Amino acid sequence: MNKLKIFFLSILLVFCVGTAFAQYVASFTYGDLMFTGYDDNTCALRGYIGSGGVVTIPETAIYTYTNKGEVISVPYTVTSILTPFQNKNNITSVVIPNTVTSIANAAFYNCTDLASMTIPGSIESISYQCFLNCANLTSVTIQNSVTSIGAAAFMGCTSLFTISIPNSVSSIGYSAFEGCTDLVSVTIPNSVQSIESYTFAGCTSLTFVAHSAITIGYGAFRNCTGLLSVEIPSSVERIFSNAFEGCSGLLSVEIPNSVTALGGLTFINCTSLDFVTIPNSVDSIESRIFEGCTSLSSVTIPNSVTFIGPYAFYGCTDLTSVTIPNSVTEIGIGAFNCSNLIDVTVTWLTPVQLNYSALWIFRYAENATLHVPCGTKKLYEESDYWNEFGSISDGGCIAGDINGDGKVDAADLSMLIADFGKSGAAITNSASDINGDGKVDSADLSILISNFGK
């Protein structure tokens, strides 16, 4: 009985396998198009022998042959396009019927005269390298049926000016629009959650991008020299390395609190970047993140940051001052190699240990003034590496002189009491946080009392 069951199951398996895929029947030419026909009466467009211009693909291709003197015509529905147009540089437009459900990878590769294209509603995916190097492609219409745009799909389409991506699209592959040097603006639908690596790299005319992605991939906007400003939506949680590398026209960027990770070299060589705010959701400023940002004159480092990576601000020649919060526990080599940095403000009551000479971290420390908290000047003067700064200053202040009138008295005590128990942004007068630990408490009160009357 078991052997009989196995026999029938084997027969059934052979039947299923034999009918699961359409089988080859014939290759034939219909007009100036070449097809491969299958036993389910569908066919694939595999070749083109025409003279160029506008090519119209029919819904049905007729296979005509003679059998014993009788002319037989068999209709085949065109359902797929293979690679008949690769390197055909005389085709200006291709009309695709709604019967076509798939287009092969690199189907229109290097069709340098192709000027316009409409993707029909029957297509769900624009394949890998589908229109790679179609240098004269200026217009593409994508229907709502499309759910994915493959990697490098429009890479090198240097004349593509604008493109409308429908809400049906949920994924866009890496390098999809890389090198589209005429692309000015693009709106990415909310359905797309990730801008993949190099998606818009080298789009030198791109000035506007709207999206609600969660991640911005490696080199996504690399060398987009036309970008003047970037609005990063609150949906973004992570920005990968080199995302905006070489965006030399970028003037300012505001990073929302939703971002928890910024990759190294994110803004390297953004030579026009003047101002940037790092959100308090970020705990690390990675290596070389602002290297070569020669116009950067202002940067705010939040109290959430614990690590400043090697060469983070290397070559930021317009940066003249920086404040390092007391949350920072490590500063990498070359982090502030900035030739015009003359004022460095730190807030540690006890100098944090440096792993390198100050001259290796703050390359021009001997020309700069180190500003330290009240009452800590002597500690810094006696601390290895910190004492390599040209001068160290605590402003001549008295710890507890909250109102800055040169004495510690009842007025200062009243101000501290008004802020007592508060922390962070809730503190009305930041000077009430005498020890700089982010809260006003008994420790601050003790310092004030010890200097009361001075």
C-alpha atoms as one frame of an Amber mdcrd trajectory, in Angstrom:
protein
   0.000   0.000   0.000   2.779   2.439   0.895   4.560   1.749  -2.381   1.331
   2.420  -4.285   0.881   5.742  -2.498   4.430   6.750  -3.324   3.851   5.844
  -6.977   0.734   8.018  -7.299   2.391  10.871  -5.415   5.328  10.693  -7.812
   2.975  10.858 -10.798   1.189  13.843  -9.240   4.515  15.620  -8.588   5.656
  15.128 -12.165   2.345  16.534 -13.377   2.576  19.584 -11.123   6.162  20.332
 -12.102   5.342  19.861 -15.746   2.482  22.358 -15.620   3.913  24.908 -13.173
   5.931  26.727 -15.828   5.049  27.576 -19.404   7.063  25.559 -21.900   8.834
  26.874 -24.995   6.953  26.397 -28.270   8.504  28.588 -30.927  10.571  31.646
 -31.764   9.082  33.961 -34.353   9.135  37.455 -35.812   6.092  39.709 -35.900
   6.715  42.968 -37.716  10.088  44.246 -36.544   9.812  42.493 -33.189  11.106
  39.059 -32.249   9.264  36.845 -29.760   9.522  33.578 -27.877   6.165  31.778
 -27.612   5.057  29.423 -24.835   2.468  26.678 -24.534   0.133  28.870 -22.461
  -0.235  31.178 -25.482   1.881  33.933 -23.962   5.081  35.283 -25.410   8.119
  37.317 -24.435   9.583  40.117 -26.543  13.236  39.191 -27.019  14.508  41.136
 -30.049  14.082  44.238 -32.179  15.161  44.623 -35.813  13.487  47.930 -36.668
  14.957  51.259 -37.710  14.157  53.161 -34.506  11.860  56.033 -33.666   8.635
  55.183 -31.826   8.214  51.472 -31.118   4.740  50.159 -30.332   4.573  46.742
 -28.714   1.310  44.970 -29.581  -0.916  43.255 -27.029  -0.953  40.196 -29.294
   1.772  38.836 -31.549   0.831  36.416 -34.356   2.967  33.364 -35.055   2.380
  32.313 -38.691   3.724  29.066 -40.116   2.902  26.527 -42.838   1.974  22.927
 -42.086   1.447  20.601 -45.074   0.633  23.543 -47.306  -1.772  25.090 -44.826
  -1.007  28.547 -43.402  -1.615  28.547 -39.665  -1.732  31.682 -37.506  -1.478
  31.400 -33.711  -2.040  34.455 -31.492   0.220  34.936 -28.427  -0.407  37.490
 -25.694   2.659  39.641 -25.019   3.299  39.439 -21.254   7.008  40.143 -20.810
   9.876  42.192 -22.206  13.365  40.709 -22.097  16.301  42.769 -23.428  15.418
  43.581 -27.061  16.292  47.272 -26.747  19.687  47.145 -25.031  22.209  49.477
 -26.708  19.664  50.529 -29.361  20.522  54.200 -29.651  17.920  55.127 -32.294
  14.715  54.482 -30.334  12.920  57.581 -29.037   9.859  56.054 -27.370   8.407
  52.645 -26.549   4.678  52.088 -26.070   4.054  49.148 -23.723   0.603  47.475
 -23.628  -1.261  46.614 -20.418  -0.780  42.917 -21.126   2.884  43.176 -20.141
   3.425  42.233 -16.493   7.217  42.011 -16.293  10.253  43.789 -17.698  13.664
  42.132 -17.441  16.715  43.647 -15.758  18.509  46.258 -17.890  15.776  46.000
 -20.534  16.417  49.521 -21.860  20.078  49.784 -20.897  21.974  52.407 -22.893
  19.033  53.443 -25.085  20.635  56.836 -25.437  17.891  58.386 -27.640  14.943
  57.194 -25.546  13.114  60.390 -24.575   9.888  59.366 -22.846   8.326  56.312
 -21.251   5.026  55.328 -19.660   5.046  52.337 -17.324   1.606  50.696 -17.729
  -0.707  49.749 -14.872   0.026  46.058 -15.361   3.636  46.442 -14.154   4.391
  46.030 -10.428   8.164  46.389 -10.476  10.629  48.553 -12.386  13.543  46.188
 -12.672  17.232  46.464 -11.787  19.083  48.857 -14.152  15.941  49.045 -16.283
  16.770  52.460 -17.794  20.469  52.639 -16.945  22.307  55.285 -19.005  19.270
  56.419 -20.983  20.925  59.799 -21.304  18.089  61.576 -23.181  15.188  60.270
 -21.095  13.346  63.376 -19.898   9.919  62.081 -18.928   8.710  58.927 -17.165
   5.131  58.215 -16.140   4.735  55.567 -13.458   1.274  54.153 -12.796  -0.140
  53.378  -9.336   0.363  49.656  -9.842   4.144  49.895  -9.358   5.281  48.833
  -5.871   9.053  48.870  -6.275  11.742  50.713  -8.213  14.828  48.545  -8.592
  18.435  49.372  -7.840  20.064  51.661 -10.433  16.765  51.715 -12.350  17.302
  55.276 -13.641  21.001  55.618 -12.924  22.778  57.842 -15.447  19.561  59.299
 -16.912  21.246  62.675 -17.143  18.306  64.460 -18.838  15.586  63.300 -16.419
  14.171  66.580 -15.096  11.377  65.445 -12.806   9.639  62.252 -11.832   6.396
  61.522  -9.999   6.564  58.487  -7.751   3.079  57.116  -6.936   1.885  56.189
  -3.444   1.866  52.525  -4.419   5.686  52.420  -4.345   7.007  50.997  -1.072
  10.676  50.470  -1.949  13.303  52.275  -4.017  16.588  50.434  -4.582  20.099
  51.710  -4.097  21.457  54.111  -6.736  17.979  54.282  -8.300  18.495  57.882
  -9.484  22.254  58.194  -9.090  23.821  60.525 -11.625  20.517  62.056 -12.787
  22.228  65.409 -13.130  19.152  67.318 -14.412  16.748  66.081 -11.725  15.528
  69.161  -9.851  12.915  67.908  -7.408  11.350  64.688  -6.234   8.589  63.733
  -3.821   8.921  60.320  -2.225   5.607  58.893  -0.962   4.975  58.053   2.697
   4.922  54.372   1.787   8.715  54.411   1.290  10.432  53.965   4.653  14.066
  53.950   3.549  16.125  56.077   1.179  18.750  53.528   0.215  22.464  54.013
  -0.404  23.382  56.412  -3.224  19.709  56.807  -4.253  20.271  60.413  -5.375
  24.081  60.562  -5.368  25.470  62.918  -7.987  22.111  64.592  -8.694  23.841
  67.934  -8.995  20.687  69.935  -9.905  18.531  68.535  -7.097  17.189  71.356
  -4.928  14.178  69.791  -3.218  13.339  66.380  -1.763  10.189  65.610   0.217
   9.934  62.338   2.112   8.945  60.687   5.389  11.502  57.891   5.459  12.846
  56.347   8.659  16.415  55.923   7.424  18.640  57.870   5.026  21.193  55.480
   3.576  24.924  55.597   2.982  25.808  58.334   0.478  22.103  58.856  -0.332
  22.593  62.518  -1.343  26.337  62.429  -1.915  27.590  65.272  -4.141  24.146
  66.831  -4.578  25.808  70.199  -5.014  22.522  72.032  -5.781  20.966  71.327
  -2.376  20.846  74.596  -0.434  18.890  73.354   2.572  17.667  70.029   3.841
  14.513  69.535   5.855  14.868  66.240   7.657  11.401  65.130   8.784  10.656
  63.865  12.278  10.122  60.376  10.866  13.887  59.918  10.373  15.611  57.857
  13.056  18.989  57.152  11.484  21.259  58.866   8.978  24.038  56.671   7.645
  27.629  57.620   6.800  28.369  60.002   3.912  24.657  60.727   3.454  25.290
  64.380   2.500  28.971  64.189   1.621  30.130  66.869  -0.804  26.848  68.825
  -0.808  28.865  71.981  -1.326  25.815  74.262  -1.677  24.196  73.181   1.595
  23.899  76.197   3.895  22.085  74.867   6.928  20.527  71.711   8.294  18.249
  71.076  11.229  18.299  67.542  12.576  15.125  66.560  14.481  15.027  64.846
  17.879  13.770  61.661  16.226  17.307  61.009  14.925  19.245  58.780  17.304
  22.250  57.941  15.136  24.398  59.990  12.760  27.010  58.079  10.786  30.584
  59.193  10.308  31.399  61.565   7.422  27.705  62.491   7.143  28.413  66.104
   6.186  32.050  65.849   5.121  33.094  68.572   2.652  29.818  70.480   2.853
  31.867  73.611   2.305  28.969  76.107   2.529  27.384  74.666   5.670  27.239
  77.534   8.140  25.038  76.323  10.957  23.920  72.982  12.361  21.965  71.923
  15.426  22.634  68.452  16.784  19.579  67.109  18.655  19.734  65.839  22.236
  18.624  62.419  20.982  22.165  61.823  19.674  24.805  60.493  22.045  27.754
  60.354  19.660  29.342  62.702  17.129  31.063  60.206  14.880  34.406  60.398
  13.102  34.900  63.052  10.405  31.209  63.963  10.452  31.849  67.670   9.716
  35.340  67.393   8.268  36.055  70.028   5.639  32.979  72.131   6.462  35.019
  75.277   5.972  32.075  77.688   6.455  30.775  76.147   9.681  30.769  78.963
  12.210  28.319  77.694  14.797  27.540  74.274  16.219  25.528  73.321  19.269
  26.623  70.141  21.046  23.841  68.895  23.356  24.242  67.428  26.843  23.303
  63.997  25.488  26.630  63.624  23.649  29.213  61.445  25.394  31.677  60.885
  22.535  33.219  63.188  19.924  35.000  61.096  17.317  38.382  61.532  15.623
  38.550  64.434  13.153  34.868  65.229  13.769  35.381  68.946  13.015  38.708
  68.679  11.187  39.358  71.611   8.860  36.371  73.721   9.993  38.317  76.904
   9.416  35.432  79.311  10.209  34.734  77.767  13.608  36.048  80.207  16.208
  34.377  78.944  19.378  32.870  75.765  20.758  31.269  74.667  24.020  31.776
  71.071  25.102  29.139  69.880  27.599  30.059  67.938  30.734  28.305  64.835
  29.350  31.286  64.242  27.019  33.684  61.602  28.347  35.942  61.091  25.318
  37.279  63.307  22.529  39.056  61.691  19.588  42.324  62.716  17.984  42.090
  65.689  15.613  38.461  66.333  16.606  38.937  70.121  16.645  41.790  70.648
  14.201  40.392  74.088  13.347  42.932  76.800  12.562  40.772  79.698  13.823
  39.337  78.092  16.942  40.318  80.533  19.686  37.711  79.929  22.400  36.978
  76.513  23.880  34.495  76.366  26.754  34.244  73.282  28.979  31.910  72.637
  31.902  33.580  69.805  33.839  34.224  70.697  37.466  36.936  68.033  37.371
  38.917  68.017  34.117  38.031  64.999  31.991  41.033  62.850  31.111  42.305
  63.346  27.574  43.801  60.365  25.752  46.013  62.581  23.612  47.885  65.843
  23.863  45.611  68.855  23.581  47.661  69.804  20.527  46.580  66.553  18.854
  42.911  67.147  19.624  42.771  70.951  19.442  45.534  71.398  16.867  45.914
  75.116  17.562  45.375  74.992  21.357  48.438  77.117  21.999  46.614  80.002
  20.274  43.307  79.438  22.088  41.756  80.284  25.445  40.234  77.497  27.518
  37.201  78.756  29.453  36.496  76.673  32.565  33.879  76.741  35.364  34.223
  79.037  38.347  36.817  77.891  40.819  38.390  75.246  38.576  41.123  77.260
  36.877  43.868  75.867  39.100  42.700  72.285  38.452  42.998  72.784  34.695
  46.351  74.518  34.989  47.655  71.457  36.808  45.971  68.908  34.530  48.017
  67.104  31.870  47.224  68.181  28.314  44.604  70.778  29.318  47.464  72.983
  30.485  48.745  73.110  26.886  46.196  75.790  25.979  47.586  79.276  25.438
  45.551  80.580  28.360  42.990  79.310  30.846  40.223  81.516  32.198  37.348
  81.153  34.632  36.246  84.712  33.932  37.382  85.901  37.340  34.063  84.751
  38.692  33.075  83.662  42.182  31.146  80.389  42.360  27.624  81.311  43.439
  27.608  84.797  41.892  24.460  83.959  39.938  23.534  87.498  38.905  27.117
  88.334  37.915  27.476  91.464  40.046  30.854  90.398  41.460  29.625  89.263
  44.887  27.710  86.381  46.452  24.848  87.676  48.541  21.132  87.367  49.307
  20.185  88.285  45.752  22.038  85.251  44.426  20.506  83.042  47.106  17.019
  84.196  46.097  17.702  83.323  42.460  18.972  79.873  43.394  15.936  79.202
  45.611  13.656  80.161  42.703  15.269  77.427  40.589  15.774  74.901  43.386
  14.658  71.409  42.414  14.523  72.176  38.709  16.579  70.519  35.989  17.403
  70.905  32.296  15.292  73.367  30.325  13.092  74.078  33.356  15.910  76.066
  35.028  15.089  79.776  34.673  18.638  81.043  35.190  21.330  78.655  33.976
  23.818  80.192  36.438  21.775  78.689  39.294  23.243  75.326  38.267  26.546
  76.268  39.852  28.243  72.896  39.462  26.980  72.391  35.914  25.385  68.979
  36.512  22.093  69.930  34.836  20.062  70.380  38.031  19.744  72.855  40.902
  20.010  71.065  44.227  21.730  71.003  47.602  25.167  70.667  45.960  24.735
  74.062  44.300  23.397  75.535  47.546  26.480  74.304  49.426  28.811  76.001
  46.945  26.889  79.276  47.215  26.911  79.186  51.043  30.669  78.485  51.098
  31.263  81.683  49.132  28.512  83.777  50.736  29.663  87.278  51.523  32.639
  87.194  49.153
